[in-house]
Amino acid sequence: MADLDPNAADRPDGSVYRAVGALTITRAATTQREIETLPDPLTIDLSAIERMDTVGAWLVYRTVRDRGAKVVGASRDEVSLLHQVAEFDAPTRVRPEEAGGFKQGLGEIGGWVAETGRTMVGLVGFFGAVLIGFANVIRRPKRFRLNAVVQRFDVVGVRALGIIGLMSFLIGIVIAQQGSVQLEQFGAEIYTINLIGRITVRELGTLMTAIMVAGRSGSAFAAQIGTMKITEEIDAMRTIGVSPIEALVLPRMLSAIIMMPLLAFWAMLMSLIGGGIFVWLDLGIPLITYVQRLQEVTPITDLWVGLIKAPVFGFIIALSGCFQGMLVQGNSEEVGLRTTTAVVQSIFLVIVLDAVFAVFFSSIGWR
Amino acid sequence: MAQEPIIKIRGLRNSFGEQLVHEGLNLDVRRGEILGVVGGSGTGKSVLMRSVIGLQTPDDGQVEVLGENMLGRNDDEAKNIRRRWGILFQNGALFSTLTVAENVEVPIREYFPFLKPPLLDEIASYKIAMSGLPADAGPKFPSELSGGMRKRAGLARALALDPELLFLDEPTAGLDPIGAAAFDELIASLQKRLDLTVFLITHDLDTLIEICDRVAVLADRKVIAVDTIPNLLALDHPWIQEYFNGPRGRTAALSHQEGAAA
């Protein structure tokens, strides 16, 4: 509440801002707007205010500082508040400085390249540390933490059975359904069984399991280890003489490596069952015929292809999960960021490796 | 003092499962004082503060802050009171994704969204300077600050809205003696300048002796005494005697006398 009186008698050439009532943060936006509309030279009359807080005082002070305004009618308390505010006039930036435009873009690209390079080198280094850890445990088997490993088996393997089974069952149905629609056009719906058998055993069983394990366990590894990093548990472990690689990383590694083939086999089985049920109900092929046909058209090498890939994928998932977890430092936001990176990185690496495996197995004649 | 207390707690009862933390707890905080709250570990000092600021719903009792009943309020009603207090949590509780200056701006933006950004930045700047932080601390993230600086940044955020009432949970815990003394001084001077009422939980005997007007002692699930330190010393309660007359208490009292004499 202020009287805007540009023609005050005592300053005929200037304007007077008469603040009334409370000059506080509540009215700061209005007060600032009102002061800005008035022309120089400006006099601020504080004689009619009842209350002033530091924000009100700041508004008056900055007007005096920037526009050379005169203050009249301030009580002793208000003058002292104005002095206090003036004392703490130390401009500070709100955000870290950023170079704009092209330069910033270039800087970001450079930073990104350097970061990717560092991550790659770090991943190789971490891989080495894990191998050394394995070697140490093999040389001194007493340091092998059986309990931790068994607990991880439960979390990574047993508890994943339900979701992986259901997912694979549905994928089996989808493959059968989509395949039969296409093959029926040529009267070759019997080949749906070839499709189901070969694609689930050779490729999808393992690949889908790897993606599910990366999402379920790889992310959990990164988040658990990352949180322990923030709460300095890992530092505490190191100072006590417990190697975090042996205590945290190896059990997770081993469980992922051992559980992946088992889960992949389970996923293949469930996909075959799902596909079989669809073939039986929709195409009217009896289950016994389905099983016989599967045996004839799916070479045993397909199973080997699927199962050989599985532990490698498990290793990659655990490696990037634990690695990203160990990279966490600073704040809780980093945990989320690193967890996301772990999942993206492991799924990406799994698919790249899958392509490499596909070329490799074809070239050795396992078609 | 005839004046209505700024915080009034009556018959407070808090329990966690089987464990009873407070029972029949009464406490008044007068306007303009620095009230220290002490008590052994597990006597529920933090729970008491959390009950007052509404983070913990008591089983029973009344809590009035600034003349308003705090219990059973919905969020919108409580907002008007929340605007009038500032809280410094034990570890600062700064938002880790925001810079120090942005942290200070959070409460201002929340309640006054129409302030212009340049003015907002200026307000944040002088709050930061007022808390004794260097100007280059503004654009830093909390993870880049030392423990003492984080507390000062937390204090700057607590002071953002010019509160009448300031809650401090162990402000000097984890600071070195020099930093702790400087922080005590800062709180005392801000209290005078800004006319604050301070509710201070602490274990730091130096803080109690140097800046607290009165001290409330928590024991046996209630406040057993609220008074100035000399008057508390006159009481014949074993815990109070042990607390203030133990080796650490004596040293703190001694250094206070020397300081006053010099």
Interface residues (C-beta under 8 A of the other chain):
Chain A: T24 I25 T26 A28 A29 Q32 D53 T54 V55 W58 L59 R62 Q84 V85 F88 D89 A90 P91 T92 R93 V94 R95 P96 E97 G330 N331 S332 E333
Chain B: S96 T97 T99 A101 E102 E105 I108 Y111 F112 F114 L115 K116 L119 D121 E122 I123 A124 S125 Y126 K127 I128 A129 M130 A135 D136 A137 G138 P139 K140 F141 P142 S143 L161 D162 R193 L194
